Amino acid sequence: MNIDVVNSDNKKVGSFAVSDEVFGGRVNSDLVWESVVRANAGERRGTHQTKNRANVSGSGKKPWRQKGTGRARVGEIRNPLWRKGGTVFGPQPRSYSFQVPKKVERGALRAALAQKFRDGQVIVVDILAPGEFRTKAAVAMLERLGVTGKAVLIDVVVDDNIARSVRNLPGVGLFASARVTARDVVRAEHVVATKPAIEKLQEALG
């Protein structure tokens, strides 16, 4: 599969071939789903908490003796059966993160990129150069490339100046080729990647 390479003015400056085995194969949506769920779960705060009998206020003294009063036995006023008592088995702080095999993550990213290539939503540029490191210049560059809405920019190494130029753009993210995930790709309407970044991804996902 041959891909055109354009510059920041959206003018063709060359082309190169990408592997059909990597970016032209079957799209395994199950792997993408699993990778996205893992990424979303890792961002959950998990700070929910209810008060159990150890946390609610009240005395721990036994209200009355165990036998002889005719009333039901009770150990303390904080027990869950009483009003204002503790909650049984309520949610407690926890981490929702979990891990999936590295092969699943690679397969998910490969499938996500393959779908973007199939839909014609991948733009390969020779270099990410907005001209000047300002948000206004980054917006102009994306407009020239025909990028609207959510977009993910991929380079081999994240340049701090470019990162500052696009960080205030809603829905636009800049990632290194070694750090981009399947969730980043499927969320975006367009993928703008440099030629070296595509080559690195092809080597890593092959």
Backbone as CSV, one residue per row, in Angstrom:
resi,resn,N_x,N_y,N_z,CA_x,CA_y,CA_z,C_x,C_y,C_z
1,MET,0.849,-1.180,0.000,0.000,0.000,0.000,0.889,1.235,0.000
2,ASN,0.718,2.084,-1.004,1.510,3.303,-1.130,0.777,4.471,-0.474
3,ILE,1.524,5.240,0.297,0.976,6.387,1.012,1.692,7.646,0.553
4,ASP,0.908,8.687,0.264,1.493,9.961,-0.130,2.007,10.696,1.108
5,VAL,3.117,11.389,0.928,3.703,12.210,1.982,3.558,13.667,1.567
6,VAL,2.994,14.485,2.462,2.781,15.893,2.156,3.562,16.737,3.155
7,ASN,3.698,18.009,2.809,4.341,18.937,3.752,3.263,19.681,4.522
8,SER,3.663,20.652,5.299,2.703,21.377,6.140,1.730,22.219,5.328
9,ASP,2.025,22.437,4.039,1.111,23.157,3.153,0.217,22.219,2.364
10,ASN,0.242,20.947,2.707,-0.569,19.911,2.069,-0.195,19.714,0.600
11,LYS,1.083,19.877,0.306,1.574,19.616,-1.045,2.393,18.332,-1.034
12,LYS,2.136,17.477,-2.004,2.802,16.178,-2.054,4.294,16.353,-2.289
13,VAL,5.070,15.698,-1.441,6.523,15.777,-1.567,7.145,14.396,-1.754
14,GLY,6.327,13.374,-1.810,6.853,12.026,-1.994,5.821,10.986,-1.622
15,SER,6.246,9.753,-1.603,5.377,8.648,-1.213,6.252,7.494,-0.729
16,PHE,5.662,6.590,0.011,6.378,5.408,0.458,5.371,4.292,0.691
17,ALA,5.879,3.076,0.741,5.021,1.900,0.878,4.971,1.454,2.327
18,VAL,3.769,1.112,2.781,3.585,0.534,4.109,3.142,-0.911,3.949
19,SER,3.411,-1.692,4.959,3.140,-3.119,4.893,1.640,-3.389,4.963
20,ASP,1.153,-4.182,3.991,-0.248,-4.591,4.030,-0.513,-5.551,5.185
21,GLU,0.510,-6.282,5.598,0.333,-7.213,6.709,0.096,-6.474,8.024
22,VAL,0.637,-5.264,8.139,0.498,-4.492,9.376,-0.724,-3.587,9.326
23,PHE,-0.835,-2.789,8.279,-1.887,-1.785,8.206,-3.000,-2.113,7.217
24,GLY,-2.937,-3.262,6.610,-3.977,-3.602,5.633,-4.702,-4.885,5.943
25,GLY,-4.461,-5.443,7.119,-5.087,-6.706,7.471,-6.478,-6.539,8.048
26,ARG,-6.986,-7.635,8.608,-8.310,-7.630,9.203,-8.305,-6.792,10.468
27,VAL,-9.347,-6.015,10.643,-9.469,-5.165,11.824,-10.130,-5.976,12.940
28,ASN,-9.372,-6.249,13.971,-9.883,-7.007,15.113,-10.461,-6.027,16.130
29,SER,-11.761,-5.824,16.045,-12.401,-4.840,16.926,-12.428,-5.297,18.381
30,ASP,-12.347,-6.602,18.616,-12.342,-7.090,20.002,-11.097,-6.614,20.745
31,LEU,-9.956,-6.630,20.072,-8.729,-6.155,20.706,-8.809,-4.662,20.997
32,VAL,-9.384,-3.915,20.068,-9.526,-2.468,20.277,-10.416,-2.206,21.487
33,TRP,-11.511,-2.942,21.574,-12.432,-2.766,22.705,-11.723,-3.050,24.026
34,GLU,-10.958,-4.134,24.078,-10.286,-4.498,25.320,-9.253,-3.450,25.716
35,SER,-8.532,-2.907,24.743,-7.533,-1.888,25.030,-8.183,-0.597,25.514
36,VAL,-9.299,-0.209,24.896,-9.991,1.018,25.301,-10.565,0.871,26.708
37,VAL,-11.130,-0.292,27.019,-11.680,-0.514,28.361,-10.570,-0.449,29.404
38,ARG,-9.419,-1.020,29.090,-8.298,-0.976,30.033,-7.860,0.460,30.281
39,ALA,-7.754,1.255,29.208,-7.326,2.644,29.357,-8.341,3.457,30.153
40,ASN,-9.633,3.238,29.890,-10.656,3.967,30.633,-10.666,3.561,32.109
41,ALA,-10.489,2.278,32.371,-10.500,1.805,33.753,-9.327,2.381,34.536
42,GLY,-8.199,2.551,33.876,-7.030,3.091,34.559,-7.191,4.533,34.983
43,GLU,-8.127,5.253,34.362,-8.341,6.663,34.691,-9.439,6.872,35.731
44,ARG,-10.129,5.800,36.120,-11.159,5.947,37.147,-10.508,6.269,38.494
45,ARG,-11.068,7.201,39.218,-10.452,7.659,40.464,-10.627,6.637,41.577
46,GLY,-11.777,6.006,41.644,-11.991,4.994,42.662,-11.952,5.528,44.077
47,THR,-12.432,6.757,44.298,-12.379,7.359,45.631,-13.704,7.231,46.379
48,HIS,-14.644,6.467,45.843,-15.940,6.307,46.505,-15.767,5.552,47.819
49,GLN,-16.549,5.941,48.813,-16.449,5.292,50.112,-17.726,5.508,50.912
50,THR,-18.215,4.453,51.526,-19.304,4.563,52.484,-18.757,4.243,53.872
51,LYS,-19.438,4.709,54.896,-18.973,4.500,56.265,-19.474,3.152,56.793
52,ASN,-18.541,2.344,57.217,-18.939,1.096,57.862,-19.072,1.334,59.365
53,ARG,-19.271,0.276,60.126,-19.523,0.443,61.555,-18.310,0.983,62.303
54,ALA,-17.144,0.905,61.676,-15.948,1.455,62.306,-15.813,2.953,62.065
55,ASN,-16.541,3.494,61.069,-16.384,4.900,60.716,-17.502,5.795,61.231
56,VAL,-18.688,5.248,61.450,-19.790,6.105,61.887,-19.565,6.514,63.350
57,SER,-20.151,7.654,63.701,-19.985,8.149,65.066,-20.927,7.399,66.008
58,GLY,-20.531,7.296,67.233,-21.351,6.616,68.224,-20.483,5.788,69.158
59,SER,-21.057,5.450,70.281,-20.316,4.701,71.292,-20.185,3.232,70.905
60,GLY,-19.124,2.638,71.386,-18.941,1.204,71.195,-19.387,0.400,72.403
61,LYS,-20.005,1.083,73.340,-20.461,0.411,74.559,-21.717,-0.408,74.276
62,LYS,-21.807,-1.545,74.927,-22.996,-2.372,74.795,-24.171,-1.676,75.481
63,PRO,-25.292,-1.399,74.759,-26.383,-0.606,75.346,-27.025,-1.244,76.574
64,TRP,-27.217,-2.507,76.583,-27.780,-3.218,77.726,-27.194,-4.621,77.781
65,ARG,-27.433,-5.279,78.885,-26.832,-6.594,79.072,-27.409,-7.596,78.078
66,GLN,-26.701,-8.663,77.875,-27.050,-9.623,76.840,-28.400,-10.295,77.130
67,LYS,-28.661,-10.694,78.361,-29.861,-11.469,78.669,-30.668,-10.819,79.785
68,GLY,-31.920,-11.161,79.814,-32.762,-10.784,80.938,-33.591,-9.538,80.747
69,THR,-33.417,-8.797,79.668,-34.200,-7.567,79.486,-35.432,-7.801,78.614
70,GLY,-35.472,-8.901,77.892,-36.586,-9.148,76.985,-36.397,-8.500,75.624
71,ARG,-35.379,-7.698,75.503,-35.113,-7.051,74.207,-34.098,-7.852,73.408
72,ALA,-34.016,-7.554,72.114,-33.070,-8.256,71.261,-31.641,-7.910,71.685
73,ARG,-30.798,-8.877,71.564,-29.405,-8.641,71.929,-28.767,-7.669,70.930
74,VAL,-27.877,-6.818,71.395,-27.198,-5.845,70.538,-25.850,-5.535,71.162
75,GLY,-24.862,-5.328,70.335,-23.514,-5.096,70.828,-23.135,-3.630,70.909
76,GLU,-23.629,-2.815,69.975,-23.303,-1.391,69.970,-24.315,-0.673,69.101
77,ILE,-24.408,0.630,69.263,-25.405,1.393,68.507,-24.964,1.656,67.072
78,ARG,-23.716,1.318,66.752,-23.223,1.539,65.395,-23.452,0.346,64.480
79,ASN,-24.142,-0.671,64.960,-24.307,-1.868,64.146,-25.212,-1.591,62.947
80,PRO,-25.058,-2.276,61.852,-25.756,-1.947,60.597,-27.268,-2.078,60.658
81,LEU,-27.804,-2.784,61.644,-29.248,-2.964,61.726,-29.956,-1.747,62.296
82,TRP,-29.220,-0.886,62.920,-29.826,0.279,63.553,-29.757,1.504,62.639
83,ARG,-30.687,2.425,62.915,-30.666,3.711,62.196,-29.362,4.443,62.513
84,LYS,-28.767,5.040,61.499,-27.479,5.731,61.576,-26.321,4.776,61.865
85,GLY,-26.581,3.487,61.638,-25.501,2.522,61.794,-24.628,2.472,60.554
86,GLY,-23.609,1.627,60.597,-22.690,1.513,59.470,-23.311,0.794,58.279
87,THR,-22.717,0.983,57.127,-23.159,0.333,55.892,-22.378,-0.955,55.698
88,VAL,-23.094,-2.002,55.315,-22.462,-3.304,55.102,-22.102,-3.462,53.624
89,PHE,-20.887,-3.845,53.372,-20.410,-4.144,52.016,-20.591,-2.971,51.052
90,GLY,-20.460,-1.755,51.556,-20.546,-0.596,50.674,-19.270,-0.401,49.889
91,PRO,-19.292,0.464,48.882,-18.080,0.702,48.088,-16.970,1.325,48.914
92,GLN,-15.769,0.883,48.701,-14.595,1.380,49.392,-13.559,1.812,48.348
93,PRO,-12.633,2.696,48.710,-11.610,3.127,47.743,-10.868,1.934,47.144
94,ARG,-10.723,1.956,45.828,-10.054,0.867,45.144,-9.521,1.362,43.805
95,SER,-8.657,0.600,43.231,-8.127,0.897,41.901,-8.817,-0.004,40.887
96,TYR,-9.302,0.601,39.818,-9.975,-0.158,38.766,-9.014,-0.597,37.650
97,SER,-7.762,-0.207,37.755,-6.817,-0.506,36.681,-6.524,-2.000,36.613
98,PHE,-6.269,-2.464,35.419,-5.851,-3.841,35.202,-4.954,-3.872,33.975
99,GLN,-4.246,-4.937,33.820,-3.293,-5.066,32.729,-3.775,-6.095,31.710
100,VAL,-3.412,-5.857,30.471,-3.648,-6.831,29.408,-2.299,-7.185,28.795
101,PRO,-2.177,-8.322,28.157,-0.895,-8.686,27.543,-0.424,-7.647,26.528
102,LYS,0.890,-7.513,26.414,1.446,-6.544,25.470,1.039,-6.865,24.032
103,LYS,0.862,-8.137,23.729,0.447,-8.513,22.383,-0.960,-7.996,22.079
104,VAL,-1.799,-7.921,23.105,-3.147,-7.384,22.915,-3.077,-5.891,22.619
105,GLU,-2.227,-5.171,23.354,-2.084,-3.732,23.116,-1.543,-3.460,21.719
106,ARG,-0.544,-4.220,21.306,0.007,-4.034,19.958,-1.028,-4.370,18.894
107,GLY,-1.758,-5.451,19.109,-2.794,-5.824,18.140,-3.903,-4.799,18.063
108,ALA,-4.265,-4.204,19.203,-5.312,-3.188,19.211,-4.865,-1.936,18.457
109,LEU,-3.631,-1.507,18.689,-3.129,-0.324,17.988,-3.011,-0.594,16.493
110,ARG,-2.552,-1.789,16.148,-2.455,-2.159,14.734,-3.834,-2.138,14.068
111,ALA,-4.844,-2.668,14.764,-6.197,-2.691,14.205,-6.773,-1.282,14.081
112,ALA,-6.529,-0.439,15.086,-7.052,0.922,15.046,-6.443,1.716,13.896
113,LEU,-5.129,1.580,13.714,-4.475,2.287,12.604,-4.917,1.728,11.258
114,ALA,-5.092,0.410,11.179,-5.547,-0.195,9.924,-6.922,0.342,9.531
115,GLN,-7.792,0.525,10.516,-9.116,1.074,10.217,-9.019,2.517,9.734
116,LYS,-8.128,3.292,10.337,-7.961,4.684,9.900,-7.386,4.745,8.488
117,PHE,-6.428,3.859,8.168,-5.901,3.814,6.803,-7.002,3.424,5.818
118,ARG,-7.832,2.470,6.228,-8.904,2.013,5.342,-9.919,3.116,5.088
119,ASP,-10.165,3.952,6.099,-11.139,5.044,5.961,-10.531,6.295,5.339
120,GLY,-9.229,6.272,5.049,-8.584,7.441,4.466,-8.444,8.596,5.430
121,GLN,-8.292,8.306,6.722,-8.205,9.352,7.736,-6.798,9.526,8.291
122,VAL,-5.808,8.976,7.578,-4.416,9.114,7.997,-3.701,10.064,7.040
123,ILE,-3.070,11.079,7.575,-2.299,12.030,6.778,-0.845,11.908,7.207
124,VAL,0.019,11.607,6.265,1.448,11.447,6.543,2.169,12.695,6.068
125,VAL,2.880,13.332,6.979,3.622,14.543,6.656,5.116,14.264,6.796
126,ASP,5.903,15.076,6.111,7.346,14.904,6.217,7.871,15.371,7.572
127,ILE,7.246,16.441,8.099,7.666,16.964,9.394,6.518,17.795,9.962
128,LEU,6.364,17.733,11.276,5.359,18.572,11.928,5.977,19.929,12.205
129,ALA,5.685,20.883,11.327,6.280,22.208,11.439,5.207,23.258,11.171
130,PRO,4.592,23.806,12.225,3.562,24.832,12.016,4.099,26.171,11.541
131,GLY,5.410,26.292,11.377,6.003,27.562,10.955,6.537,28.328,12.141
132,GLU,5.672,28.692,13.054,6.076,29.314,14.304,5.323,28.626,15.432
133,PHE,5.924,28.630,16.573,5.381,27.860,17.685,4.330,28.684,18.428
134,ARG,3.168,28.784,17.788,2.026,29.475,18.367,0.779,28.660,18.063
135,THR,-0.209,28.800,18.918,-1.451,28.059,18.704,-2.108,28.462,17.394
136,LYS,-2.033,29.738,17.066,-2.632,30.224,15.826,-1.978,29.570,14.616
137,ALA,-0.665,29.404,14.654,0.039,28.760,13.552,-0.314,27.279,13.465
138,ALA,-0.488,26.615,14.614,-0.875,25.205,14.600,-2.266,25.024,14.020
139,VAL,-3.183,25.926,14.345,-4.535,25.863,13.774,-4.494,26.036,12.264
140,ALA,-3.682,26.977,11.798,-3.558,27.210,10.353,-2.983,25.982,9.650
141,MET,-1.998,25.335,10.261,-1.412,24.138,9.663,-2.447,23.022,9.542
142,LEU,-3.226,22.813,10.585,-4.250,21.764,10.540,-5.322,22.084,9.507
143,GLU,-5.658,23.354,9.358,-6.648,23.731,8.340,-6.116,23.460,6.941
144,ARG,-4.832,23.742,6.719,-4.254,23.458,5.403,-4.241,21.959,5.106
145,LEU,-4.075,21.158,6.142,-4.069,19.706,5.958,-5.479,19.130,5.865
146,GLY,-6.484,19.961,6.052,-7.864,19.491,5.982,-8.309,18.742,7.221
147,VAL,-7.682,19.042,8.351,-7.997,18.361,9.609,-8.989,19.206,10.395
148,THR,-10.136,18.622,10.683,-11.145,19.282,11.501,-11.573,18.325,12.607
149,GLY,-12.065,18.881,13.690,-12.530,18.045,14.788,-11.370,17.453,15.568
150,LYS,-11.621,16.303,16.150,-10.608,15.649,16.971,-9.505,15.073,16.089
151,ALA,-8.270,15.225,16.551,-7.125,14.742,15.778,-6.028,14.312,16.727
152,VAL,-5.244,13.360,16.273,-4.081,12.908,17.026,-2.858,13.102,16.143
153,LEU,-1.847,13.758,16.695,-0.596,14.011,15.987,0.458,13.064,16.548
154,ILE,1.178,12.387,15.656,2.149,11.384,16.084,3.503,11.721,15.475
155,ASP,4.508,11.770,16.331,5.880,11.970,15.897,6.757,10.988,16.673
156,VAL,7.986,10.819,16.206,8.879,9.892,16.891,9.177,10.392,18.297
157,VAL,9.456,11.668,18.417,9.720,12.308,19.699,8.854,13.553,19.789
158,VAL,8.246,13.755,20.943,7.381,14.923,21.130,8.243,16.161,21.318
159,ASP,8.032,17.143,20.455,8.742,18.411,20.570,7.975,19.319,21.536
160,ASP,8.673,19.865,22.511,8.020,20.689,23.530,7.365,21.926,22.934
161,ASN,7.992,22.525,21.935,7.426,23.728,21.332,6.118,23.420,20.610
162,ILE,6.090,22.301,19.867,4.854,21.915,19.181,3.788,21.523,20.198
163,ALA,4.212,20.854,21.277,3.258,20.465,22.312,2.583,21.686,22.919
164,ARG,3.352,22.744,23.142,2.762,23.970,23.679,1.850,24.637,22.658
165,SER,2.119,24.430,21.389,1.307,25.060,20.352,-0.073,24.421,20.226
166,VAL,-0.178,23.128,20.526,-1.445,22.425,20.308,-2.160,22.065,21.606
167,ARG,-1.538,22.369,22.757,-2.143,21.908,24.005,-3.453,22.601,24.319
168,ASN,-3.697,23.782,23.764,-4.948,24.494,24.018,-6.011,24.211,22.968
169,LEU,-5.703,23.363,22.005,-6.678,23.027,20.972,-7.559,21.885,21.475
170,PRO,-8.852,22.088,21.569,-9.730,21.014,22.077,-9.766,19.831,21.114
171,GLY,-9.568,18.655,21.655,-9.651,17.446,20.839,-8.402,17.110,20.065
172,VAL,-7.327,17.866,20.243,-6.077,17.615,19.515,-5.014,17.186,20.524
173,GLY,-4.379,16.058,20.255,-3.337,15.557,21.138,-2.083,15.215,20.363
174,LEU,-0.939,15.416,20.979,0.356,15.111,20.374,0.999,13.982,21.164
175,PHE,1.398,12.915,20.472,1.947,11.737,21.135,3.200,11.271,20.417
176,ALA,4.094,10.677,21.193,5.232,9.985,20.607,4.760,8.641,20.066
177,SER,5.434,8.145,19.043,5.012,6.897,18.410,5.054,5.725,19.388
178,ALA,5.927,5.799,20.381,6.026,4.717,21.359,4.993,4.835,22.461
179,ARG,4.267,5.952,22.525,3.314,6.185,23.610,1.862,6.217,23.147
180,VAL,1.610,6.260,21.869,0.235,6.351,21.386,-0.471,5.020,21.628
181,THR,-1.754,5.092,21.939,-2.545,3.897,22.228,-3.706,3.781,21.248
182,ALA,-4.341,2.627,21.287,-5.492,2.404,20.407,-6.625,3.370,20.733
183,ARG,-6.798,3.699,22.008,-7.862,4.630,22.387,-7.613,6.013,21.798
184,ASP,-6.356,6.455,21.791,-6.035,7.757,21.207,-6.408,7.785,19.727
185,VAL,-6.184,6.674,19.043,-6.437,6.623,17.598,-7.928,6.566,17.301
186,VAL,-8.661,5.702,18.003,-10.080,5.539,17.672,-10.897,6.765,18.065
187,ARG,-10.424,7.534,19.042,-11.143,8.746,19.428,-11.046,9.838,18.377
188,ALA,-9.970,9.819,17.604,-9.693,10.926,16.682,-10.395,10.711,15.344
189,GLU,-10.754,11.818,14.728,-11.316,11.776,13.382,-10.214,11.739,12.326
190,HIS,-9.052,12.274,12.668,-7.909,12.269,11.746,-6.650,11.914,12.513
191,VAL,-5.759,11.226,11.834,-4.446,10.894,12.372,-3.400,11.555,11.486
192,VAL,-2.621,12.450,12.071,-1.544,13.132,11.349,-0.230,12.613,11.917
193,ALA,0.527,11.925,11.102,1.765,11.308,11.571,2.895,11.633,10.612
194,THR,4.089,11.740,11.156,5.258,11.938,10.310,5.668,10.600,9.697
195,LYS,6.391,10.667,8.607,6.857,9.440,7.959,7.739,8.607,8.879
196,PRO,8.703,9.195,9.603,9.483,8.371,10.545,8.626,7.716,11.616
197,ALA,7.560,8.392,12.059,6.692,7.804,13.086,5.957,6.590,12.536
198,ILE,5.470,6.671,11.299,4.797,5.520,10.683,5.763,4.356,10.525
199,GLU,6.994,4.680,10.155,8.001,3.614,10.005,8.303,2.954,11.353
200,LYS,8.388,3.761,12.415,8.616,3.209,13.746,7.444,2.322,14.176
201,LEU,6.220,2.793,13.927,5.049,2.009,14.285,4.992,0.705,13.491
202,GLN,5.324,0.786,12.228,5.323,-0.427,11.393,6.342,-1.437,11.891
203,GLU,7.484,-0.946,12.315,8.516,-1.835,12.845,8.084,-2.453,14.178
204,ALA,7.423,-1.667,15.022,7.024,-2.156,16.333,5.824,-3.087,16.263
205,LEU,4.933,-2.841,15.315,3.687,-3.618,15.240,3.774,-4.786,14.270
206,GLY,4.863,-4.875,13.529,4.993,-5.937,12.536,5.208,-7.307,13.158
